[in-house]
């Protein structure tokens, strides 16, 4: 009987050992939620291209684990985003949930991931509640908090002596944060503000808003319109004859997604226009050079900042996986590794705040033609150094 017990126990121990070894040697599952359909899908496709490039450059592995990348389309809708996040967590049992272009989609999906004990990595959206009172120890961003980029633009407007401003942005969480950000730092007068319809049937005719901005007497116009809406706005702005009369300042509007279309349409007025951002294709870091050259070689065009952030999210996850030797049960150690931000980022070395938002530089960028005549952006100067978002003080995490 004793011999049988020992044999059975040994077999069980061996089975457990094999099971543990199999767990360590298997795969890391990463769910990535983005928008691939609707006109907004142009952004999601750039992000998808970037994470697939990252996986290729990693040789399909993070440490000793194979990468299992599961990409889901949120259809530009919060309820669908939540459904897809639930599917990733409950059905696919992913280890990390990443992605999220839109703030309202991230806000709708956050509990599904975090309540299930998963790490949640935002590759774009940075709504103020998640940076503040809704912060969570398992949440990290590889982008920015929504207010920060327009805050930098507000500083630029002050430096250029602009005394009055008209604001136009979409009516959703990020649009409101962008407006709040520029208003937080701009010292002049806000002559007026319009928040337009957003979502799957977003407003793309801005003639009424442009007429109001022109009639307001404002010295400058500030807008935030990502994706297809941005190109539509720029086109209508120029057609309205406002170029040179009502200077345009933007965030997340004139980028590597919009510029090829604007160049093809011959809208030369966009050359020389300026915007603020944490990143640009010419940022002089080893990882950014690797990323931009690899992206252009693989896809034939410049990457957007959306792509840069998504690319970084994969390397952040890689740093966590490799810090624990592939033992994904070590949540505390993986969390500490990500919090240290000790990974090769396209933006160079940065740190994390207590709320999981990057503390990083923000730059003034200008639209230029490169040596081949292709329109892109370059860094003009640093506006903020090691900037922390204003909502970190509301986060109760240490």
C-alpha positions as CSV (number, residue, x, y, z in Angstrom):
1,X,0.0,0.0,0.0
2,X,2.9,2.4,0.9
3,X,4.6,1.6,-2.3
4,X,1.5,2.4,-4.3
5,X,1.0,5.7,-2.4
6,X,4.6,6.8,-3.2
7,X,4.2,5.8,-6.8
8,X,0.9,7.7,-7.1
9,X,2.4,10.7,-5.4
10,X,5.4,10.7,-7.6
11,X,3.2,10.5,-10.7
12,X,1.1,13.4,-9.4
13,X,4.3,15.4,-8.7
14,X,5.6,14.7,-12.2
15,X,2.3,15.6,-13.7
16,X,2.3,18.9,-11.8
17,X,5.8,19.5,-12.9
18,X,4.9,18.9,-16.6
19,X,1.9,21.1,-16.2
20,X,3.9,23.9,-14.8
21,X,6.6,23.5,-17.4
22,X,3.9,23.5,-20.1
23,X,2.5,26.8,-18.6
24,X,5.9,28.4,-18.6
25,X,6.8,27.2,-22.2
26,X,3.5,27.9,-23.8
27,X,2.3,31.4,-24.9
28,X,1.4,34.9,-23.8
29,X,-2.1,35.8,-25.0
30,X,-2.6,39.5,-25.8
31,X,-6.0,40.8,-26.7
32,X,-6.0,44.0,-28.7
33,X,-9.2,46.1,-29.1
34,X,-9.3,48.7,-31.8
35,X,-11.5,50.0,-34.6
36,X,-11.1,48.3,-38.0
37,X,-14.5,49.1,-39.6
38,X,-16.3,52.4,-40.1
39,X,-14.4,55.4,-41.5
40,X,-12.5,55.5,-38.1
41,X,-11.0,52.1,-39.1
42,X,-8.1,53.9,-40.8
43,X,-6.6,54.6,-37.4
44,X,-7.1,51.0,-36.1
45,X,-5.5,49.6,-39.2
46,X,-2.4,51.7,-38.6
47,X,-2.2,50.4,-35.0
48,X,-2.7,46.8,-36.2
49,X,0.1,47.3,-38.6
50,X,2.4,48.5,-35.8
51,X,1.7,45.7,-33.4
52,X,2.2,43.1,-36.1
53,X,5.5,44.8,-37.0
54,X,6.5,44.6,-33.3
55,X,5.6,40.9,-33.2
56,X,7.7,40.3,-36.3
57,X,10.7,42.2,-34.9
58,X,10.4,40.2,-31.7
59,X,10.6,37.0,-33.7
60,X,7.1,36.0,-32.5
61,X,8.3,35.6,-28.9
62,X,8.4,37.4,-25.6
63,X,11.2,35.6,-23.8
64,X,10.5,31.9,-24.0
65,X,6.8,32.4,-24.8
66,X,5.1,32.4,-28.2
67,X,3.0,35.5,-28.8
68,X,-0.7,34.8,-29.4
69,X,-2.2,38.1,-30.6
70,X,-6.0,38.3,-30.7
71,X,-7.3,41.4,-32.4
72,X,-10.9,42.5,-32.0
73,X,-12.9,45.3,-33.7
74,X,-15.0,47.5,-31.5
75,X,-16.9,49.0,-34.4
76,X,-16.4,52.5,-32.9
77,X,-19.1,51.7,-30.2
78,X,-18.7,51.4,-26.4
79,X,-21.1,48.5,-26.1
80,X,-19.3,46.5,-28.8
81,X,-16.0,47.3,-27.2
82,X,-17.2,46.0,-23.9
83,X,-18.5,42.8,-25.5
84,X,-15.2,42.2,-27.3
85,X,-13.3,42.8,-24.0
86,X,-15.6,40.4,-22.2
87,X,-14.9,37.8,-25.0
88,X,-11.1,38.3,-24.7
89,X,-11.2,37.9,-20.9
90,X,-13.8,35.1,-20.5
91,X,-13.5,33.1,-23.7
92,X,-9.9,33.6,-24.8
93,X,-8.5,34.1,-21.2
94,X,-5.9,36.6,-22.4
95,X,-3.1,37.7,-20.1
96,X,-3.2,41.3,-21.3
97,X,-5.9,43.5,-22.8
98,X,-4.5,46.4,-24.9
99,X,-5.5,48.8,-27.6
100,X,-8.5,51.2,-27.3
101,X,-8.5,54.3,-29.6
102,X,-11.6,56.0,-28.1
103,X,-12.0,57.2,-24.5
104,X,-15.7,56.2,-24.3
105,X,-14.9,52.7,-25.5
106,X,-12.1,52.4,-22.9
107,X,-14.4,53.7,-20.1
108,X,-17.0,51.2,-21.0
109,X,-14.5,48.3,-21.2
110,X,-12.2,48.9,-18.2
111,X,-14.1,47.0,-15.6
112,X,-14.4,43.9,-17.8
113,X,-10.6,43.7,-17.9
114,X,-9.6,45.0,-14.5
115,X,-12.3,43.1,-12.5
116,X,-11.1,39.9,-14.1
117,X,-7.6,40.6,-12.8
118,X,-6.1,41.3,-16.2
119,X,-3.6,44.0,-17.1
120,X,-5.1,46.8,-19.2
121,X,-2.9,48.7,-21.5
122,X,-4.2,51.8,-23.3
123,X,-2.5,52.3,-26.6
124,X,-4.2,55.6,-27.2
125,X,-7.2,56.7,-25.1
126,X,-6.5,58.7,-22.0
127,X,-9.7,59.8,-20.4
128,X,-9.4,61.9,-17.2
129,X,-11.4,59.6,-14.9
130,X,-9.0,56.7,-15.5
131,X,-6.1,59.0,-14.8
132,X,-7.7,60.2,-11.6
133,X,-10.3,58.7,-9.3
134,X,-10.7,55.5,-11.4
135,X,-7.0,54.8,-11.6
136,X,-6.1,51.1,-11.0
137,X,-2.8,49.3,-10.2
138,X,-3.2,47.1,-13.3
139,X,-3.7,50.0,-15.8
140,X,-0.9,51.4,-17.8
141,X,-0.9,53.8,-20.8
142,X,1.7,54.0,-23.6
143,X,0.2,57.2,-24.9
144,X,-0.8,60.2,-22.7
145,X,-3.7,61.6,-20.7
146,X,-6.1,63.4,-23.0
147,X,-5.5,66.9,-21.6
148,X,-1.7,66.9,-21.9
149,X,-1.3,67.4,-25.7
150,X,-3.7,70.4,-25.9
151,X,-2.2,71.8,-22.7
152,X,1.1,72.0,-24.6
153,X,-0.7,73.7,-27.5
154,X,-2.1,76.2,-25.1
155,X,1.4,77.1,-24.0
156,X,2.4,77.4,-27.7
157,X,-0.5,79.8,-28.3
158,X,0.7,81.9,-25.3
159,X,4.2,82.0,-26.6
160,X,3.0,83.2,-30.0
161,X,1.0,86.0,-28.5
162,X,-2.5,84.7,-29.5
163,X,-5.1,86.7,-27.5
164,X,-8.3,85.0,-28.5
165,X,-9.4,81.5,-29.6
166,X,-12.3,79.6,-31.1
167,X,-12.6,75.9,-30.3
168,X,-14.3,73.1,-32.3
169,X,-14.1,69.5,-31.2
170,X,-16.3,66.3,-31.3
171,X,-18.8,65.8,-28.5
172,X,-17.4,62.8,-26.5
173,X,-15.0,62.2,-23.6
174,X,-11.8,62.9,-25.5
175,X,-13.2,65.9,-27.3
176,X,-14.2,67.5,-24.0
177,X,-10.8,66.7,-22.5
178,X,-9.0,68.2,-25.5
179,X,-11.1,71.4,-25.1
180,X,-10.4,71.4,-21.3
181,X,-6.7,70.9,-21.9
182,X,-6.2,73.9,-24.1
183,X,-8.4,76.1,-21.9
184,X,-6.4,75.0,-18.9
185,X,-3.2,76.7,-20.2
186,X,-4.3,79.3,-22.7
187,X,-4.3,82.7,-21.1
188,X,-6.4,84.5,-23.7
189,X,-10.1,84.8,-24.3
190,X,-12.2,81.9,-25.6
191,X,-14.5,83.5,-28.2
192,X,-16.7,80.5,-28.7
193,X,-16.8,76.7,-28.6
194,X,-18.7,74.0,-30.6
195,X,-18.9,70.3,-29.8
196,X,-20.1,68.4,-32.8
197,X,-21.8,65.0,-33.2
198,X,-19.5,62.0,-32.9
199,X,-19.6,58.3,-33.3
200,X,-20.5,55.9,-36.1
201,X,-22.4,58.7,-37.9
202,X,-20.1,61.5,-36.9
203,X,-20.7,65.0,-38.3
204,X,-18.4,65.7,-41.3
205,X,-19.9,69.0,-42.5
206,X,-18.4,71.8,-40.6
207,X,-19.6,74.8,-42.7
208,X,-21.8,76.2,-39.9
209,X,-19.1,75.9,-37.3
210,X,-16.5,77.5,-39.6
211,X,-18.9,80.4,-40.3
212,X,-19.4,81.0,-36.5
213,X,-15.6,80.8,-35.9
214,X,-15.0,83.4,-38.7
215,X,-17.7,85.7,-37.3
216,X,-16.4,85.4,-33.7
217,X,-13.5,87.7,-34.2
218,X,-11.1,85.2,-32.7
219,X,-7.4,85.4,-33.6
220,X,-7.0,81.7,-34.0
221,X,-8.9,78.4,-34.3
222,X,-8.2,75.3,-32.3
223,X,-9.5,71.9,-33.4
224,X,-9.3,68.2,-32.4
225,X,-10.6,65.8,-35.1
226,X,-8.9,62.4,-35.4
227,X,-9.1,60.1,-38.5
228,X,-11.3,60.9,-41.5
229,X,-13.0,63.8,-39.8
230,X,-9.6,65.6,-39.6
231,X,-9.1,65.5,-43.3
232,X,-12.6,66.6,-44.0
233,X,-12.2,69.6,-41.6
234,X,-8.9,70.7,-43.2
235,X,-10.4,70.5,-46.6
236,X,-13.4,72.6,-45.7
237,X,-11.2,75.1,-43.7
238,X,-9.2,75.8,-46.9
239,X,-12.3,75.9,-49.1
240,X,-13.8,78.5,-46.7
241,X,-10.8,80.8,-47.4
242,X,-9.8,80.9,-43.8
243,X,-6.1,80.1,-44.4
244,X,-4.1,83.1,-43.4
245,X,-7.1,84.8,-41.9
246,X,-7.9,82.5,-39.0
247,X,-4.7,80.5,-38.2
248,X,-5.4,76.9,-37.5
249,X,-3.9,75.0,-34.5
250,X,-4.6,71.3,-34.1
251,X,-3.9,68.3,-32.0
252,X,-4.4,64.7,-33.3
253,X,-5.7,66.0,-36.6
254,X,-2.8,66.6,-39.0
255,X,-0.8,63.3,-38.9
256,X,0.7,60.6,-41.0
257,X,-2.8,59.2,-41.7
258,X,-4.2,62.5,-43.0
259,X,-1.1,63.9,-44.7
260,X,-1.0,61.5,-47.7
261,X,-4.6,62.3,-48.6
262,X,-4.0,66.1,-48.1
263,X,-0.9,65.9,-50.3
264,X,-2.7,64.0,-53.0
265,X,-5.5,66.6,-52.9
266,X,-2.9,69.4,-53.3
267,X,-3.7,71.2,-50.0
268,X,-0.4,72.9,-49.8
269,X,-1.6,75.2,-47.1
270,X,-1.1,72.4,-44.5
271,X,2.7,72.7,-45.1
272,X,4.1,74.7,-42.2
273,X,1.1,74.1,-40.0
274,X,2.0,73.2,-36.4
275,X,0.7,70.8,-33.7
276,X,1.8,69.4,-30.4
277,X,2.6,65.7,-29.7
278,X,4.8,63.5,-27.5
279,X,6.3,61.9,-30.7
280,X,7.4,62.5,-34.2
281,X,8.9,60.3,-36.9
282,X,12.2,62.2,-36.6
283,X,12.6,61.7,-32.8
284,X,16.2,60.7,-32.4
285,X,16.0,57.5,-30.3
286,X,17.4,54.1,-31.3
287,X,14.0,52.4,-31.0
288,X,12.2,55.1,-32.9
289,X,14.7,54.8,-35.8
290,X,14.1,51.0,-35.8
291,X,10.4,51.5,-35.7
292,X,10.0,54.1,-38.4
293,X,12.5,52.5,-40.8
294,X,10.8,49.1,-40.3
295,X,7.3,50.5,-40.7
296,X,8.2,52.3,-43.9
297,X,9.9,49.3,-45.4
298,X,7.0,47.0,-44.5
299,X,4.1,49.2,-45.4
300,X,5.5,51.9,-47.7
301,X,4.5,55.0,-45.7
302,X,5.2,56.9,-42.5
303,X,3.7,55.5,-39.3
304,X,1.2,57.7,-37.3
305,X,1.6,58.4,-33.6
306,X,-1.2,55.9,-33.1
307,X,1.1,53.3,-34.5
308,X,4.0,54.5,-32.4
309,X,1.9,54.1,-29.2
310,X,0.6,50.7,-30.2
311,X,4.1,49.5,-31.0
312,X,5.3,50.7,-27.6
313,X,2.5,48.8,-25.9
314,X,3.9,45.5,-27.2
315,X,7.3,46.3,-25.9
316,X,5.9,47.3,-22.5
317,X,4.2,43.9,-22.3
318,X,7.4,42.2,-23.4
319,X,9.3,43.8,-20.6
320,X,6.8,42.4,-18.1
321,X,6.8,38.9,-19.5
322,X,10.6,38.7,-19.6
323,X,11.0,40.1,-16.1
324,X,9.3,36.9,-14.7
325,X,10.9,34.4,-17.1
326,X,7.5,33.7,-18.7
327,X,5.8,32.8,-15.4
328,X,2.6,34.8,-15.9
329,X,1.3,34.0,-12.5
330,X,3.7,36.5,-11.0
331,X,1.4,39.5,-11.3
332,X,3.2,41.7,-8.7
333,X,6.6,41.2,-10.4
334,X,5.1,42.0,-13.9
335,X,3.4,45.1,-12.5
336,X,6.6,46.3,-11.0
337,X,8.4,45.7,-14.3
338,X,5.9,47.8,-16.2
339,X,5.9,50.5,-13.6
340,X,9.6,50.9,-14.0
341,X,9.2,51.6,-17.7
342,X,12.4,49.8,-18.4
343,X,11.8,49.0,-22.0
344,X,13.0,50.4,-25.3
345,X,10.4,53.1,-26.1
346,X,10.1,55.1,-29.3
347,X,9.9,58.2,-27.1
348,X,13.2,57.4,-25.3
349,X,13.4,57.0,-21.5
350,X,10.4,58.1,-19.5
351,X,8.8,57.3,-16.2
352,X,5.3,56.4,-15.0
353,X,3.1,58.4,-12.6
354,X,1.2,56.8,-9.8
355,X,-1.8,56.5,-12.1
356,X,0.0,54.5,-14.9
357,X,0.2,57.5,-17.2
358,X,3.6,58.4,-18.8
359,X,5.5,61.4,-17.5
360,X,7.2,62.6,-20.7
361,X,8.2,65.3,-23.1
362,X,5.8,67.1,-25.4
363,X,7.0,68.8,-28.6
364,X,5.9,71.4,-31.1
365,X,5.8,69.7,-34.6
366,X,5.6,71.2,-38.1
367,X,4.4,69.7,-41.4
368,X,7.3,69.6,-43.9
369,X,8.2,67.7,-47.0
370,X,11.0,65.2,-46.6
371,X,14.0,64.6,-49.0
372,X,11.7,62.6,-51.3
373,X,9.0,65.3,-51.3
374,X,6.7,63.2,-49.0
375,X,4.8,65.3,-46.4
376,X,5.6,64.4,-42.8
377,X,6.2,66.2,-39.5
378,X,9.4,67.2,-37.7
379,X,10.1,68.4,-34.2
380,X,10.5,72.2,-33.9
381,X,11.1,72.5,-30.1
382,X,10.3,71.0,-26.7
383,X,7.3,72.5,-25.1
384,X,7.1,70.4,-21.9
385,X,9.8,68.4,-20.3
386,X,8.8,65.4,-18.1
387,X,5.2,66.6,-18.0
388,X,2.7,64.9,-15.6
389,X,-1.0,65.0,-16.2
390,X,-3.2,67.2,-13.9
391,X,-5.4,64.3,-12.7
392,X,-2.6,62.2,-11.0
393,X,-3.3,64.1,-7.8
394,X,-6.7,62.5,-7.7
395,X,-5.4,59.0,-7.9
396,X,-5.1,57.3,-4.5
397,X,-2.4,54.8,-5.6
398,X,1.1,55.5,-4.2
